[in-house]
Amino acid sequence: MDARHKLIDLAGFLDRVDRAPGENDFRMDALREAIKHLEANEKNRAAKVLMTFSDPTNEPIQTATTKAACGAWPGNTQG
């Protein structure tokens, strides 16, 4: 039941995003990429979903550009 609830919640979120004006940003692109891992019949799906949102770089950025996490890695080092 918990997984069902989460899927319905995610479907509702995607419906609201689809109705909203504007273009997708990097966070929605990352979410849609993560969903592909759920659809695939592969091992370690949780780790692959997590890495879809994570910064894969090893070097710290020069200065912080925001005060909080933004939900996904934007695809550059921003530094």
SULBEL-V44515 format. One record per backbone hydrogen bond with DSSP energy under -0.5 kcal/mol. CO is the residue of the C=O (numbers start at 1). NH is the residue of the N-H. Records with the same first field share a line. If there is no record, write none. Layout:
# SULBEL-V44515
CO = NH ; NH
This chain:
# SULBEL-V44515
1 = 5
2 = 6
3 = 7
4 = 8
5 = 9
6 = 10
7 = 11
8 = 12
9 = 13
10 = 14
11 = 15
12 = 16
13 = 17
14 = 18
15 = 19
16 = 20
17 = 20
25 = 28 ; 29
26 = 30
27 = 31
28 = 32
29 = 33
30 = 34
31 = 35
32 = 36
33 = 37
34 = 37 ; 38
35 = 39
36 = 40
40 = 42
44 = 48
45 = 49
46 = 50
47 = 51
48 = 52
49 = 53
50 = 53 ; 54
54 = 56
